[in-house]
Amino acid sequence: MTLNDILVSALAQLDRGNDPMTMDAFRKRLTDYANDAQSDLARALCLTKTETAHPSGGIVDLADLTRDCLKIVRVEQLGHPVKFKSADTGTIALPYNETATVTYRCEPKRLEQPSDVSELPEHAHGLIVTYVVGRERMAGDVGTQRGANIYLSMYEAAKSKLRPHVGEPAAYEIVNRW
């Protein structure tokens, strides 16, 4: 779903129109809610990204990665996983001064333009809409706030059923050690 699709769906569930004036009136606030949901879901799903890094003297600066690094998951050099040492300075030290493949947990790119598509898996996009509707209902009068509880409960229940390890064979591979 694009950001525009998310906003239109949320406005429809809130019984508000999706004409240009209504979209302009709610765009900033609902976009902020969508980005909050996206960040929360990315942490629940353990969103990872893999990039190639070029160490200088065996040191990789994490600021050179395209996304904000939350945690390094794996580093490979010369075709094999290698141990690394992390420092408080936002760098990691590697055993070789060779090109490395770094897999890390990250925050997704913020949704800003109407055509931006979330980096989350497709099955999680509907949850962004649910969260946006719940947050918007929280800002209303007392009667509307009761509706927020339902949407946020649905969001939390669905989020708890997400499986962060889907698609990662190493996470569910059975290895015979003997």
N, C-alpha and C positions, 0 to 999 in steps of 0.2 A: 504494500500500500504506500502511496505517496503521502506526504504531509497533507496535501489538499484533500485526499480521500479520507484521511483520519479526521480532519476537521469537519468535513461535510457529514460523515457518519455520526460524529459526536453531536453536532448541532441538530441532526435529525432525531437522535435519541433524546435530546433535551427539548424537543418540540419547538425549535427555533428554525427560522428559514435559513437558506444558504445563499441568499442574494448577496451581491457585492458589499452592500452597506453592513449587513449582519456579519459577514466574514471579516471585514475590516475592524469592526467593533470588538470581535472576540479573538482575532488571529494571534496577537501577542500572548495573551494569557493562556489560551488553549495550546499554543506551541510550547510554552514553558512547561505545561503539564505533560505534554507528549514527550518532551525530552527527559523529564523526571521519571516517567514510566519506562522509557527506553533504558535509562541508566540502571534503574532497579532491576529490570528484566535481564540486562546484560550481566549483572552480578549473579543473579539466580541461575542463569544458563552457563556461567563461566565462559563468556565470549572470549575466544582466542583469535589471534592473528599471527601469521608466520611471515617473517621478512628476512631478507638477506642483509647482513651487517658486515662492514669492513673495518676490522679492528686496527687501531694504531698502537703499535707496541704491545699487542695482546689485550688492549683495553677497548671496550665498546661503550660509547656514550649513549645512554638510554634516551636522551633528548633527541637523538637522530632518528628514532623510530617514528613512524607516521601517526601513531595514536599514543595517548597517555598510557604508560605501562603501569599496571597494578601489581603484577607478579610475573616473574620469569618462570615459565613452565618447563622449557627444554632448550638446550643449545646443542647444535651439531656442527662439527668441523671435520673435514676430510672424510665425510660420509658416515661418521659415527657420533653418538651422543658423547658429550664431554662434560666434565665437572667444571663449574665456574664459581667464582667468588664475587659476591656483590659487596659494594661499598656504599657508605652513606652519601657519597658525592653524586649518586645517580649514574654510576658506571658499573660494569662487570669486568672482571679479569678472566681471560681465557688462557688455556695452556699453549695455544699456538697463535702466531700472527698471520693466520689464514682467514679467508672469507668464512663467515659463520651464518648458519641459519638459526634464527632466534624465534621461538614460539613463546608468546606471552599473553597473559590476560589483560584485556584493555577495555576502555570505555568506547562506545560507538561514536561515530561522527554525529554531531548535533544536527537536528533537522532545522533548517532555516528557510529554504526556498520551497515554494509549493510543490515543486517536482522532485524534491529530495525523497529518497526511499530509505527506510530504516535498514541497517545492516543486520538486524536480528533475523532469525529464521522466519519464514513466511507464516508458520503456524502461531507465532507470538504477536503478530501485528494486530489482531483483534483485541488482544489484552490491552494494548495501548489505548484503544478507543474506550474500553471499559473504564480504565483508570481516569482518562480525561473527563468522562461523564461524571464519575464519582467525585472527583475533585471540584468540578464546576458546581455540582449540586451542594457541596459542603458550604459554598459561599452564599447560598440563598437563604430564604427565610426558614423558620423552624420546620414547616411542612416539607419543604424541599430537602432539608438536611436529612430527614428520615430516609429519603430515597438514596442519599449518598451511601448510607450504611450497606444497602443491598448491593450496589455496584462495587464498592470497595471490598465487600466480603466475597463476591464472585471473583474479583480480580485476585485476591489473596489465595482463594481455593484453587483457581486455575494455575496460578504461579507455583504453588506447592507441588503440583503434579508434573511440572516441566522436568524433563530429564536432561541434566547438563552433559551427560556422557554419551548421548546418542551420536553415533557416527564416528566414535573414537574406538577402534578395535582394541587398542591396548587397555582400555578401561574395563572390558568385559571378556578379555581373552583368558582362557584357562591354560596354564602352563604346567606341564608335568616336570617336576624338578628331579625325578629319579629315573 
